[in-house]
Amino acid sequence: MGAYRFPQEDTPVLRRDNVAVLGGGNVAMDAARTALRLGAKNVYLVYRRSREEMPARLEEVHHAEEEGVQFRLLNAPVEILATKDGWVRALKVQRCELGEPDEKGRRRPVPIEGAYEELPVEIVIEAIGNGPNPLIGKTTEGLKTTRHGTLVVDEATMMTTRRGVFAGGDIVAGASTVILAMGHGRKAAAALDAYLRSEAAEKSLATSGEPAILPG
């Protein structure tokens, strides 16, 4: 949206010397690297587990380190501290140690009592997960969702439980990759083409008694 050209473009982007990014996934790496490219002097990636538990791809972590992102591992964010006029002045973190594995097999972070530190930053970016907009299922009749809020689809066609509505990408699979979304798109496009042709044929038979002859 042209944010990198602000103020020539309307989309604002804050530039500060010291930035903290919360999270350990691919989006966190993107945010941290982008902050550096926008001119930040110090970018801290704050993650409450160790490197081995990071969900980000190994190459993403490697590139972030190469570009100068400072990893603050086994640090849990506790509080964002503000100046008198409401601007961020620091991030309070608590050091952790790894405990027993959770239900996904990753070791749980256990806070170390009294082990606090303040990182002097002017911006804090949260990159700790995402989820589908709950309005989708509530405002559109016929769309069935999973317990996670993602849409239920026919995996062969990507059609939702509402006839004629197709979906793919994160709204179906949850947080995933662009490559998977592209695959869903290709599959849905082929199924949508077949669906529209069958719809046209049905309408032709209903109105004229003759099947429609479609190009292609």
N, C-alpha and C positions, 0 to 999 in steps of 0.2 A: 504493500500500500504506500510505498514511497517514504516510509518513516525515516530512512537513512538520509533523506534530502530535507528534513525539517530544518528551518521553518518555510522553505520553498513549498513543501507539501503540507497539507493540513494535519496529517497523522503525527502526533507528538512522540518523541522518544527522549527519555531522561538519560543524560550522560553524567556520570559521577566517577570519582577516582577509585572508590572502594565499594565493591559489590559482593554480596553473599547470595549464593544460589543454594536452595534447600532441595535435596534429592540426590538420587544416585542412578537415575535412568537415562535413556538417550536424550530425552527432552532437557534434562538438567545439563547434560554435556553441551547441547546446542545453545542453551541460554548462557552458560558460562563462557563459551567460545565467542558468542556474539557480543557479549559485554566487553570482552577484551578488544575485539575488532572495532567497537565503538569508542575505544580510547581509555577504558578503565586501566588503572595502574595495578590494582590488586583485585583479583577475583578469587573468592574462597568458595569451594564447593563443600558444603556441610552435609555430611551423611552419618547417620547414627550407627551404621554397621561398618564392617571392614571391607576391604577391596573385594574379597572373595564373595561376599554377599551382594555386591552391586548388580542390579538387573541390566545395566547398560552393556552394550556389546563391547568386547575387548578393544576393537579398533577405535571406538568412540572414546574410551577411557585413554588410550594411548595418544590419540590426537589432541585431546584436551591437555594432557600433561606436556606434550610437545609445544603447545602454544603458550604455556605458562600458567594454566589454571592451578591454583594451590588447593590441594585436597586436605580437608579437615575431617579425617575419618574418625569413627567412634566418638562423634560429637553430636549431641541432640540439641536442637534449638529449643530454648526455654522461653525467651522473652525478647521482643523487639523494643529497644529503648529509644525514646524520642527526645528531641530538644524541646525547649519551652514553647516554641511556635509550631510544634507538631511534626517536624521533619525527623527522619531516621538518623540516629547518631551512632548506634551500636547494636550488635546482636549478642545476646547472652546465650551461651551454650554450656551444656553439662557433659563432661567426659563420661564415656560408657565403657563397659567391658562386655565381652560376649558370654551369654549364658547358654541354656539348653536350646536345641533346635525347635522351631515352631512347626505348625502343621504342614508347611511347605518345605521343611527340611533346612531352612535357614536359621542360624543361631540367633537367638533373641538378644537385643541390646539391653544391658542392665546398667542403669545410671549409677555412677560412683558418688556416694554421698559427699556433699561439700565441694566437689571438683567442678567449679564454675570458672568461666572465662568470658571476657567481653571482647568481641571482634569489632574494631572501629570501622563501620561501614555506613554509607549513605543510602544504599538501596538494598532491599531484600526481595529476592525473586523466589516464589514458591513453585517448585516443579516436582510435586510429590504425588502425582497420579491424576487421572481424569475419569470421567464417567459420562454416560449418555444423558441428554437433556430429558428429565422426567415428563416434560410437557408433551413429548411425542406420543407416548402411549395414552396420555390422558385426554388429548384433544382430537385424536383421530380414531374413530371407531373401527373395529375389526383388526387392529394391530395387536398381536399377542407378544408379550415381552417375557424375558427370563427373569429370574430373581435378581439378576444384576442390572436389569433395566435395558438390556440389549434386545434387538428385535429377533423374533423367531422367523427363520426362512427355510424354504426348501433348498437344501444344499446343491441340488442339481441345477436349479433354475434361478436361485436367489430371490424368488417371489416370496413376499411376506404372507401372513395369514389373511391379508386383505387382497382380494383378487385385483390384479392389474398394478399392484404397487410392489416395486422391487427395491432391494436395499443391499448394501455391501460395505466393506471397510469396518471402521471402529464401531459403528452403530450395531454391527452384527457380531464381530469377533472380540470386541473390547479393544483396549489399547494394543495396537499391533503395528505392522509396517506398511509403508506405501506400496511395496511390492504385492503384499497380500490384497490390499484394496484394489490395485490394478487388475489382479486376477479375478476378483469378484466382479469388477466392472465388465471385463471381457465376457465372463460367463453370463452375467445379467443381460448384456447387450444382445447376445445370441438368443437367449430365452425370450427377451422382450420382442425381438424381431419376429420370432415364431408366434408369440402370443398375439401381436398386432395382425399378423397375416391370418391367423385362425379367427380372430374377431371379425376381420373384414369379410372373410368367407362366410361366417355365420350370418352376418347382416345381409349379405348378398342373397343367401339362400332364403332368409326370412322374408325379404322384400320381393324377389323376382323368381325364386324357385330355381335359379341357375347359380352354380358355384362361381365365385369370383376368380378371375385369372390375374394373378399378381406377378409383377416383374421380378426377375432374379432367379 
